Amino acid sequence: MNRLYIFFALCAFIVTILAASPPSFCKCTCFTNSTIIPLSSHSSGGFDQSTTPRSTATTCATCNKAFCLSQRLPICKDAEEKDVYTTCFQRDSRKDQIVVLTFISGTVGLLVWAAVRKFLEKRKGGEVRMEDTQRGYAPVGGR
């Protein structure tokens, strides 16, 4: 039992470390075109590292018009500060992903358990009749 507590404590510690800082991004909009620049040092598989320059900034405080213009983005060519709009956002952290996957796994596990249990009850006790499942119900309306 003591090993089980240590295992859960270790898992909680790993989740805390992974969820410490979710990846941050800066969305730079010049005129009507926009691009997303990763701000944090997390690896981002969805972005092409050769075309999207990685910033050394780690907070949303640096995501401003001057930051977007300093990136020398092709969409911001000939743009002034009045033509640039910025938005800083964060993607889901590992902790959020773990919570969602745990919920989905738990739900699927309960559904599978209910199906297996019903199958084993049918196999063990013979076929379940309709009268057996509605034993606790009283008829309504005198039919």
C-alpha positions as CSV (number, residue, x, y, z in Angstrom):
1,M,0.0,0.0,0.0
2,N,2.9,2.3,0.8
3,R,4.3,1.8,-2.8
4,L,0.9,2.8,-4.2
5,Y,1.0,6.2,-2.4
6,I,4.6,6.8,-3.6
7,F,3.5,6.0,-7.1
8,F,0.6,8.5,-7.0
9,A,2.8,11.1,-5.4
10,L,5.4,10.6,-8.2
11,C,2.7,10.9,-10.8
12,A,1.3,14.1,-9.3
13,F,4.8,15.6,-9.2
14,I,5.4,14.8,-12.9
15,V,2.1,16.3,-13.8
16,T,3.0,19.4,-11.8
17,I,6.3,19.7,-13.6
18,L,4.8,19.2,-17.1
19,A,2.0,21.7,-16.4
20,A,4.3,24.4,-14.9
21,S,4.2,26.7,-18.0
22,P,1.9,26.2,-20.9
23,P,3.3,27.3,-24.3
24,S,2.7,31.0,-25.1
25,F,2.2,32.5,-28.6
26,C,2.0,35.9,-30.1
27,K,-0.4,36.5,-33.0
28,C,0.7,39.4,-35.1
29,T,-1.9,40.8,-37.5
30,C,-0.6,43.2,-40.2
31,F,-3.3,44.8,-42.4
32,T,-5.5,41.7,-42.9
33,N,-2.9,38.9,-42.7
34,S,-1.7,37.3,-39.5
35,T,0.9,34.9,-38.3
36,I,1.6,33.2,-35.0
37,I,5.0,33.3,-33.3
38,P,5.9,31.0,-30.5
39,L,7.1,32.9,-27.4
40,S,8.0,30.1,-25.0
41,S,10.8,27.6,-25.3
42,H,8.4,24.6,-25.6
43,S,8.7,22.6,-28.8
44,S,5.8,23.2,-31.1
45,G,5.3,20.4,-33.6
46,G,2.6,22.3,-35.5
47,F,4.8,25.1,-36.7
48,D,7.5,25.1,-39.3
49,Q,10.6,26.2,-37.6
50,S,12.3,27.3,-40.8
51,T,9.7,29.9,-41.7
52,T,8.5,31.0,-38.3
53,P,11.2,32.7,-36.3
54,R,11.4,31.7,-32.6
55,S,11.5,34.5,-30.1
56,T,13.6,34.6,-27.0
57,A,10.7,36.1,-25.0
58,T,8.9,34.0,-22.5
59,T,6.0,36.3,-21.4
60,C,3.1,38.0,-23.0
61,A,4.4,41.4,-21.9
62,T,6.7,41.4,-25.0
63,C,4.0,40.7,-27.5
64,N,3.4,44.2,-28.7
65,K,3.4,46.1,-32.0
66,A,7.1,46.8,-31.8
67,F,7.8,43.1,-31.3
68,C,5.9,42.1,-34.4
69,L,7.6,44.7,-36.5
70,S,11.0,43.7,-35.2
71,Q,10.4,40.1,-36.4
72,R,10.5,41.4,-40.0
73,L,7.6,39.3,-41.1
74,P,6.8,39.3,-44.9
75,I,3.2,40.1,-44.1
76,C,4.3,43.2,-42.2
77,K,6.4,44.7,-45.0
78,D,5.8,48.4,-45.3
79,A,3.5,48.3,-42.2
80,E,3.5,51.0,-39.5
81,E,2.5,50.6,-35.9
82,K,-1.1,51.7,-36.6
83,D,-1.4,48.8,-39.1
84,V,-0.4,46.1,-36.6
85,Y,-2.6,44.3,-34.0
86,T,-1.3,41.8,-31.5
87,T,-2.8,39.1,-29.4
88,C,-1.0,36.9,-26.9
89,F,-2.5,33.5,-26.0
90,Q,-1.6,30.2,-24.4
91,R,-2.4,26.7,-25.6
92,D,-3.7,24.0,-23.3
93,S,-1.2,22.8,-20.8
94,R,-0.3,19.2,-20.3
95,K,-2.3,19.2,-17.1
96,D,-5.5,20.1,-19.0
97,Q,-4.8,17.4,-21.5
98,I,-4.2,14.8,-18.8
99,V,-7.5,15.8,-17.1
100,V,-9.5,15.4,-20.3
101,L,-7.8,12.1,-21.2
102,T,-8.4,10.7,-17.7
103,F,-12.1,11.6,-17.9
104,I,-12.5,10.1,-21.4
105,S,-10.6,6.9,-20.3
106,G,-12.7,6.6,-17.1
107,T,-15.9,7.0,-19.0
108,V,-14.9,4.4,-21.6
109,G,-13.7,2.1,-18.9
110,L,-17.0,2.3,-17.1
111,L,-19.0,1.6,-20.3
112,V,-16.8,-1.4,-21.1
113,W,-17.2,-2.7,-17.5
114,A,-21.0,-2.3,-17.7
115,A,-21.1,-4.2,-21.0
116,V,-18.8,-7.0,-19.7
117,R,-20.8,-7.3,-16.5
118,K,-24.0,-7.6,-18.4
119,F,-22.5,-10.2,-20.7
120,L,-21.2,-12.2,-17.7
121,E,-24.6,-12.1,-16.0
122,K,-26.3,-13.4,-19.1
123,R,-23.8,-16.1,-19.5
124,K,-23.9,-17.1,-15.8
125,G,-27.7,-16.9,-15.1
126,G,-29.2,-17.7,-18.5
127,E,-31.2,-15.2,-20.5
128,V,-32.6,-12.1,-18.8
129,R,-36.3,-11.7,-19.5
130,M,-38.2,-8.5,-19.7
131,E,-40.2,-9.3,-16.6
132,D,-37.0,-9.6,-14.6
133,T,-35.8,-6.2,-15.5
134,Q,-39.1,-4.4,-14.7
135,R,-39.9,-6.2,-11.4
136,G,-40.0,-2.9,-9.4
137,Y,-42.3,-1.0,-11.7
138,A,-46.0,-0.6,-11.1
139,P,-48.4,-0.4,-14.2
140,V,-49.8,3.1,-14.9
141,G,-53.2,3.9,-16.3
142,G,-55.0,0.5,-15.9
143,R,-53.8,-1.2,-19.1
